[in-house]
Amino acid sequence: MTYTQLAIIGVLVVIALDLFVFKTKLLKRKVFWVSYSIVIFFQLVTNGILTGFGIVEYDGDAIIGSSTPKDSAPTFIGDGRLVFAPIEDLLFGFCLVVLTL
């Protein structure tokens, strides 16, 4: 299973847990989305540093977009990346935040 598939499955499971199992309906609250925007900002900063400096690398076959050669940095925005990190990282971050709350 790819990183993309796992991220999408994770989001679907978390939404189902929030709305139907735990019935907290956190995702329907405005305060959650306002607070989550702050979390996303810092997640992008952290991901940007780790991925932009090559501390963390991703296999292009497992993510949206492609891998980058060892001698070049990943794309800042585009090719399935946002602030150097794969879009899937935002999905996993969403899952972690919602399940924690």
Buried (B, 14 or more C-beta within 10 A) or exposed (E): EEBBEBBEEBBEEBBEBBBEEEEBEBBEEEEBEEEBEEEBEEBBEBBBBBBBEEEBEBEBEBBBBBBBEEEEEBBEEEBBBBBBBBBBBBBBBBBBBBEEE
